[in-house]
């Protein structure tokens, strides 16, 4: 459970959003799609 919280925090942190959208030129929609897909993939990973 702690790993899931760490993953969610890293992906949804304001710094991550700012880095990808403001600094790297992603659209908010691209960030939202990537965040959703990555969260699902990471949280459903059966490792």
Buried (B, 14 or more C-beta within 10 A) or exposed (E): EEEEEEBBEEBEEEEBBEEBBEEEEBEEEEBEEBBEEEBEEBEEEEE
